[in-house]
């Protein structure tokens, strides 16, 4: 996939996904924004992205995460917790 930055704002980054000649807007979050939502340190989010635990794209030094990927990550973690047996 090819991502082209069309508008950069301080809080939200919007990127367009050019796939099969169709353009759709994708909401992207920074590692800091994801860290606030997950109540983690931003470095932990960056490590998850680097290790492949959390799907992300790196633009220069900044990791960007799709909102949909974050939702999927949270759902997967919730399912892991429900499958653990109590001790």
C-alpha positions in Angstrom: 0.0 0.0 0.0 1.1 3.5 -0.7 0.4 6.2 1.8 0.7 9.8 0.9 0.4 12.5 3.6 -2.1 15.1 2.5 -2.8 16.9 5.7 -0.7 16.9 8.9 -2.2 18.5 12.0 -0.9 18.5 15.5 -3.4 16.0 16.9 -4.7 13.9 14.0 -2.9 12.7 10.9 -5.0 11.9 7.8 -3.6 9.7 5.1 -5.1 8.5 1.9 -4.8 4.9 0.8 -4.5 4.5 -3.0 -5.7 1.0 -3.8 -7.3 -0.2 -7.0 -7.8 3.4 -8.1 -10.1 4.0 -5.2 -9.3 6.6 -2.6 -10.5 6.4 0.9 -9.5 8.3 4.0 -7.8 6.4 6.8 -7.5 7.9 10.3 -4.1 7.4 11.8 -2.9 7.8 15.4 0.6 8.6 16.7 2.3 6.3 19.3 1.6 9.0 21.9 -2.2 9.0 21.1 -2.3 5.2 21.3 -0.4 5.2 24.5 -2.9 7.5 26.1 -5.8 5.3 25.0 -4.1 2.1 26.3 -2.6 3.8 29.4 0.9 2.7 28.4 4.1 4.5 27.9 4.7 5.7 24.3 7.9 3.7 24.2 5.9 0.5 24.9 3.6 1.3 22.0 6.7 1.8 19.8 8.2 -1.5 20.9 4.9 -3.3 20.1 5.0 -1.7 16.6 8.6 -2.6 16.1 8.1 -6.2 17.2 5.0 -6.6 15.1 2.5 -7.0 18.0 0.7 -3.9 16.9 0.4 -3.2 13.1 2.0 0.2 12.4 3.7 2.2 9.7 6.9 4.2 10.3 7.1 7.7 8.8 10.6 8.9 9.5 10.9 8.6 13.3 7.2 8.5 14.0 5.1 5.4 14.2 1.6 5.7 12.9 -1.2 3.2 13.8 -4.6 2.9 12.0 -7.6 3.3 14.3 -9.0 0.0 12.9 -5.7 -1.8 13.8 -5.8 -0.4 17.3 -9.4 -1.7 17.7 -8.4 -5.1 16.5 -5.4 -5.2 18.8 -7.7 -4.3 21.8 -10.3 -7.0 20.8 -7.5 -9.6 20.5 -6.1 -8.8 23.9 -9.6 -9.0 25.4 -10.1 -12.4 23.9 -6.8 -13.6 25.3 -7.9 -12.5 28.8 -11.2 -14.4 28.6 -9.4 -17.6 27.5 -6.9 -17.6 30.5 -7.9 -20.0 33.2 -8.1 -18.7 36.8 -5.5 -19.9 39.2 
